[in-house]
Amino acid sequence: MSAAPLLRGEGLTRAFHRRGGLFRRGAPVMALRGVDIAVHGGEAVGVVGESGCGKSTLGRILLRLMPPSAGRVIFEGEDLAALPAARLRALRRRMQMVFQDPYGSLDPRRSVGAQIADGILIHGLAGKAEAGERVTALLHQVGLDPDHARRLPHEFSGGQRQRLAVARALATRPDFIVADEPVSALDVSIQAQVVNLLADLRAELGLALLFISHDLHVVRHLCDRVVVMYLGRVMEEGRASEVFHAPLHPYTRALLAASPSLRRRGNPVAPLAGEVPSIANPPSGCVFRTRCGLAQPACAEAVPPLEPMPGAPGRRLACRRAAELG
């Protein structure tokens, strides 16, 4: 792993405005609230949390598919928001995405080979003949028959379509890929095949991967580090082996408690009670306090910063009671 991050997000905030009436915008809904994140070259970082916590919004902002309301994204020392269009386009070749829906992300009217070749041709990486050879190699690389290039998306199964999406993401030879719930729409028997494919490709190509998922089994298997999010904030961050073996934040403990096969020795886990608060009107102070069995009145007063844990390199926790939990 390189010393400096390949990509990092600093203070990322994203507000969405609701319609408040004719020609009037309502109060903003904060999908992200000051998120800091870093991904090193060749590293796989898992982002986990309940639906609506801001995982997918974070992935899209890191790829500049949507701008942040505040904060910035730095790729190899360059602020993406400050770059001229030509330079941003060059960097975008090195950052790709695998979407959750393998069918909706493909054009149903065009052959899959033509869609895989799009990135190669648009970025001028090869001529038409060489692009065809590259498509053949990519299909073979993801475990598909090169003759499948002539087919349309509806002629493939869900697992095959996700392999096609991976091939398309690899076409421009990226350094960084965001995989947004890439196996959640697949049968369990197929999920393992796609996850193992991503793991093999990452090792073979040295890819950096941001893997967004609600499936803790998959994240534990695939990722080096894990970031736990709740209502647009990071609750805990650390090496995946350490977080899964000894979770510190009450929310992380509750997530693991909800996954019976991931029971661990050591720290007891408390069940997660109550409903997720409205993202439009989150609790004051710590956003998790209304569901936390360890909450104190002081937890409502200020947002706890995400701070390093003493004696635990790379481990960060956002909790007023961090010293006790550690």
C-alpha positions as CSV (number, residue, x, y, z in Angstrom):
1,M,0.0,0.0,0.0
2,S,1.4,3.4,-0.9
3,A,2.1,6.0,1.8
4,A,-0.1,8.7,0.2
5,P,-3.7,7.9,-0.7
6,L,-4.6,7.5,-4.3
7,L,-7.9,9.3,-3.6
8,R,-9.4,11.1,-0.6
9,G,-12.5,13.0,0.3
10,E,-12.3,15.8,2.7
11,G,-15.4,17.2,4.6
12,L,-17.8,15.8,2.0
13,T,-21.3,17.1,2.4
14,R,-24.3,16.7,0.1
15,A,-27.6,18.4,0.5
16,F,-30.7,17.6,-1.6
17,H,-33.6,20.1,-1.7
18,R,-37.2,19.0,-1.4
19,R,-40.0,20.8,-3.2
20,G,-41.7,23.1,-0.7
21,G,-44.5,24.3,-2.9
22,L,-44.9,26.0,-6.3
23,F,-41.6,27.7,-7.3
24,R,-40.3,27.2,-3.7
25,R,-37.7,24.9,-2.4
26,G,-38.1,23.2,1.0
27,A,-35.5,22.6,3.7
28,P,-32.5,20.7,2.5
29,V,-32.0,17.0,3.3
30,M,-28.4,16.2,4.2
31,A,-27.3,12.9,2.6
32,L,-23.7,13.4,3.7
33,R,-22.4,15.4,6.7
34,G,-18.7,16.1,6.6
35,V,-17.3,12.7,5.6
36,D,-13.6,12.2,5.4
37,I,-12.4,9.1,3.5
38,A,-9.2,7.8,1.9
39,V,-8.4,5.0,-0.5
40,H,-4.8,3.9,-1.2
41,G,-3.5,2.3,-4.4
42,G,-4.4,-1.4,-4.5
43,E,-6.5,-1.2,-1.4
44,A,-10.1,-2.4,-1.0
45,V,-12.3,-0.3,1.3
46,G,-15.7,-1.4,2.3
47,V,-18.5,1.1,3.1
48,V,-21.3,-0.4,5.1
49,G,-24.5,0.8,6.9
50,E,-28.3,0.7,6.7
51,S,-30.2,1.9,3.6
52,G,-30.2,5.7,3.4
53,C,-26.9,6.2,5.3
54,G,-25.3,7.9,2.3
55,K,-23.1,5.1,0.9
56,S,-24.1,5.4,-2.7
57,T,-24.1,9.2,-2.6
58,L,-20.5,9.0,-1.3
59,G,-19.4,6.8,-4.1
60,R,-20.9,9.0,-6.8
61,I,-19.3,12.1,-5.3
62,L,-15.9,10.5,-5.3
63,L,-16.3,9.8,-9.0
64,R,-17.6,13.3,-9.7
65,L,-20.8,11.9,-10.9
66,M,-22.4,14.5,-8.7
67,P,-20.7,17.5,-7.0
68,P,-20.5,17.8,-3.2
69,S,-22.3,20.7,-1.6
70,A,-19.2,21.2,0.5
71,G,-15.8,19.6,0.8
72,R,-13.5,18.3,-2.0
73,V,-12.2,15.2,-3.7
74,I,-8.5,14.8,-4.2
75,F,-7.1,12.3,-6.8
76,E,-3.3,11.9,-6.7
77,G,-3.0,15.4,-5.2
78,E,-5.4,17.1,-7.7
79,D,-8.7,18.7,-6.6
80,L,-11.2,17.4,-9.1
81,A,-13.4,20.5,-8.7
82,A,-10.5,22.8,-9.7
83,L,-9.5,20.9,-12.9
84,P,-10.2,22.1,-16.4
85,A,-12.5,19.8,-18.4
86,A,-9.8,18.2,-20.4
87,R,-7.8,17.2,-17.4
88,L,-10.8,16.0,-15.5
89,R,-11.8,13.8,-18.5
90,A,-8.3,12.3,-18.5
91,L,-8.6,11.4,-14.8
92,R,-12.1,10.1,-15.2
93,R,-10.6,7.4,-17.5
94,R,-8.8,6.1,-14.4
95,M,-12.0,6.1,-12.2
96,Q,-14.9,3.8,-13.1
97,M,-18.0,2.4,-11.5
98,V,-19.9,-0.9,-11.3
99,F,-23.6,-0.2,-10.6
100,Q,-26.0,-2.2,-8.5
101,D,-28.4,-3.1,-11.3
102,P,-26.5,-5.0,-14.0
103,Y,-29.4,-4.7,-16.5
104,G,-30.4,-1.1,-16.0
105,S,-26.7,0.0,-16.4
106,L,-26.6,-1.6,-19.9
107,D,-28.2,-0.2,-23.1
108,P,-30.8,-2.9,-24.1
109,R,-30.5,-2.0,-27.8
110,R,-26.8,-2.3,-28.3
111,S,-24.5,-5.3,-28.3
112,V,-22.5,-5.8,-25.2
113,G,-19.2,-5.7,-27.1
114,A,-20.0,-2.3,-28.5
115,Q,-20.8,-1.0,-25.0
116,I,-17.6,-2.4,-23.5
117,A,-15.6,-0.8,-26.4
118,D,-17.2,2.7,-25.8
119,G,-14.7,3.7,-23.1
120,I,-11.7,2.5,-25.2
121,L,-12.9,4.5,-28.2
122,I,-14.1,7.6,-26.4
123,H,-10.8,8.0,-24.6
124,G,-8.7,7.2,-27.7
125,L,-7.0,4.3,-26.1
126,A,-7.1,2.2,-29.3
127,G,-8.5,2.1,-32.9
128,K,-11.6,0.2,-33.8
129,A,-9.8,-3.0,-34.7
130,E,-7.6,-3.0,-31.6
131,A,-10.6,-2.1,-29.4
132,G,-12.3,-5.3,-30.7
133,E,-9.3,-7.3,-29.6
134,R,-9.4,-5.6,-26.2
135,V,-13.1,-6.5,-25.8
136,T,-12.3,-10.1,-26.6
137,A,-9.6,-10.2,-23.9
138,L,-11.9,-8.5,-21.4
139,L,-14.7,-11.0,-21.9
140,H,-12.2,-13.8,-21.4
141,Q,-10.8,-12.0,-18.3
142,V,-14.2,-11.9,-16.6
143,G,-15.1,-15.5,-17.5
144,L,-17.3,-15.1,-20.5
145,D,-17.1,-16.4,-24.1
146,P,-15.6,-13.8,-26.5
147,D,-18.4,-14.7,-28.9
148,H,-20.9,-13.2,-26.5
149,A,-19.8,-9.7,-27.7
150,R,-22.4,-9.8,-30.4
151,R,-25.3,-10.5,-28.1
152,L,-27.7,-8.0,-26.5
153,P,-28.0,-7.6,-22.7
154,H,-31.3,-9.5,-22.4
155,E,-29.6,-12.6,-23.6
156,F,-27.6,-12.9,-20.4
157,S,-28.3,-14.0,-16.8
158,G,-28.0,-11.5,-14.0
159,G,-24.6,-12.8,-13.0
160,Q,-23.3,-12.7,-16.6
161,R,-24.6,-9.1,-16.9
162,Q,-22.7,-8.1,-13.8
163,R,-19.6,-9.7,-15.3
164,L,-20.2,-7.6,-18.4
165,A,-20.5,-4.5,-16.2
166,V,-17.1,-5.3,-14.6
167,A,-15.6,-5.8,-18.1
168,R,-16.9,-2.4,-19.2
169,A,-15.4,-0.8,-16.1
170,L,-12.0,-2.4,-16.8
171,A,-12.0,-1.3,-20.4
172,T,-10.2,2.0,-19.8
173,R,-7.6,0.4,-17.5
174,P,-8.7,2.3,-14.4
175,D,-6.8,2.6,-11.1
176,F,-9.9,3.1,-8.9
177,I,-13.3,1.4,-9.1
178,V,-16.4,2.1,-7.1
179,A,-18.6,-1.0,-6.8
180,D,-22.0,0.1,-5.6
181,E,-23.9,-3.0,-4.2
182,P,-22.7,-5.0,-7.2
183,V,-24.0,-8.4,-5.9
184,S,-27.2,-7.4,-4.0
185,A,-29.4,-8.0,-7.0
186,L,-28.0,-11.5,-7.7
187,D,-28.8,-15.0,-6.4
188,V,-26.7,-16.1,-3.4
189,S,-25.1,-18.8,-5.5
190,I,-23.9,-16.2,-8.0
191,Q,-22.8,-13.6,-5.5
192,A,-19.8,-15.6,-4.5
193,Q,-18.7,-15.9,-8.1
194,V,-18.8,-12.2,-8.7
195,V,-17.1,-11.3,-5.4
196,N,-14.3,-13.8,-6.1
197,L,-14.0,-12.3,-9.6
198,L,-13.5,-8.8,-8.1
199,A,-11.0,-10.2,-5.6
200,D,-9.0,-11.9,-8.4
201,L,-9.0,-8.9,-10.6
202,R,-8.0,-6.6,-7.8
203,A,-5.0,-8.8,-7.0
204,E,-4.1,-9.2,-10.7
205,L,-4.4,-5.6,-11.7
206,G,-3.5,-3.8,-8.5
207,L,-6.9,-2.0,-8.4
208,A,-8.1,0.3,-5.7
209,L,-11.7,-0.6,-4.8
210,L,-14.4,1.2,-2.9
211,F,-16.9,-1.6,-2.2
212,I,-20.4,-0.3,-1.1
213,S,-22.5,-3.0,0.5
214,H,-24.9,-3.9,3.3
215,D,-23.6,-7.5,3.3
216,L,-21.1,-7.8,6.0
217,H,-20.0,-11.3,4.9
218,V,-18.9,-10.0,1.6
219,V,-17.0,-7.0,3.0
220,R,-15.2,-9.1,5.5
221,H,-14.0,-11.4,2.7
222,L,-13.0,-8.8,0.2
223,C,-11.9,-5.6,2.0
224,D,-8.8,-4.5,3.8
225,R,-10.5,-1.6,5.7
226,V,-14.1,-0.9,6.5
227,V,-16.0,2.4,7.0
228,V,-19.3,2.2,9.0
229,M,-21.8,5.0,8.2
230,Y,-25.0,6.1,9.8
231,L,-27.3,9.0,8.6
232,G,-24.6,10.6,6.5
233,R,-21.8,10.3,9.1
234,V,-18.9,7.9,9.7
235,M,-19.2,6.1,13.0
236,E,-16.2,3.8,12.9
237,E,-13.3,3.1,10.6
238,G,-10.5,0.6,10.8
239,R,-8.9,-2.6,9.4
240,A,-11.6,-5.0,8.5
241,S,-10.1,-7.8,10.5
242,E,-10.0,-5.6,13.6
243,V,-13.5,-4.1,13.2
244,F,-15.1,-7.5,12.7
245,H,-13.2,-9.1,15.5
246,A,-13.6,-6.3,18.0
247,P,-16.2,-3.7,17.0
248,L,-16.1,-0.6,19.2
249,H,-19.0,1.7,18.2
250,P,-22.4,0.6,19.5
251,Y,-23.8,0.9,15.9
252,T,-21.1,-1.4,14.5
253,R,-21.7,-3.9,17.3
254,A,-25.4,-3.8,16.4
255,L,-24.8,-4.4,12.7
256,L,-22.7,-7.4,13.5
257,A,-25.3,-8.7,16.0
258,A,-27.8,-8.7,13.1
259,S,-25.6,-11.1,11.2
260,P,-25.7,-14.4,13.1
261,S,-22.9,-16.1,11.2
262,L,-20.5,-13.3,12.2
263,R,-20.8,-13.9,15.9
264,R,-17.4,-13.4,17.6
265,R,-15.8,-14.2,20.9
266,G,-15.1,-11.3,23.2
267,N,-17.1,-8.1,23.3
268,P,-20.8,-8.7,23.8
269,V,-23.1,-7.1,21.2
270,A,-26.3,-5.2,22.1
271,P,-29.4,-5.5,19.9
272,L,-30.4,-2.4,17.9
273,A,-33.7,-1.0,19.0
274,G,-36.0,1.7,17.6
275,E,-36.5,3.1,14.1
276,V,-34.0,5.0,12.0
277,P,-34.6,8.7,12.5
278,S,-35.7,10.8,9.5
279,I,-32.7,12.0,7.5
280,A,-34.6,15.3,7.0
281,N,-34.7,15.8,10.8
282,P,-31.8,13.9,12.5
283,P,-31.2,14.0,16.2
284,S,-28.9,16.7,17.6
285,G,-25.4,15.8,18.6
286,C,-24.6,12.2,17.9
287,V,-27.1,11.0,15.2
288,F,-27.1,7.5,16.6
289,R,-27.9,8.5,20.2
290,T,-31.7,7.8,20.0
291,R,-30.9,4.1,19.3
292,C,-27.8,3.7,21.5
293,G,-27.9,1.8,24.7
294,L,-24.9,3.7,26.0
295,A,-26.2,7.2,25.2
296,Q,-25.9,10.0,27.9
297,P,-27.5,13.4,28.0
298,A,-24.2,14.9,26.8
299,C,-24.5,13.0,23.6
300,A,-27.2,15.4,22.5
301,E,-25.1,18.5,22.9
302,A,-22.4,18.2,20.1
303,V,-21.5,16.0,17.2
304,P,-18.7,13.7,18.3
305,P,-15.6,14.0,16.0
306,L,-14.2,11.0,14.2
307,E,-10.9,10.6,16.1
308,P,-8.0,8.2,16.1
309,M,-8.0,5.5,18.8
310,P,-4.8,5.6,20.9
311,G,-2.7,2.5,20.3
312,A,-4.7,1.4,17.3
313,P,-3.2,2.7,14.1
314,G,-5.8,3.4,11.4
315,R,-8.7,2.9,13.8
316,R,-11.1,5.9,14.2
317,L,-14.2,6.3,16.3
318,A,-17.0,8.9,16.5
319,C,-18.3,8.5,20.1
320,R,-18.1,10.6,23.3
321,R,-17.4,7.4,25.2
322,A,-14.6,6.2,22.9
323,A,-12.1,5.9,25.8
324,E,-14.4,3.5,27.6
325,L,-15.2,1.5,24.5
326,G,-11.6,1.2,23.5
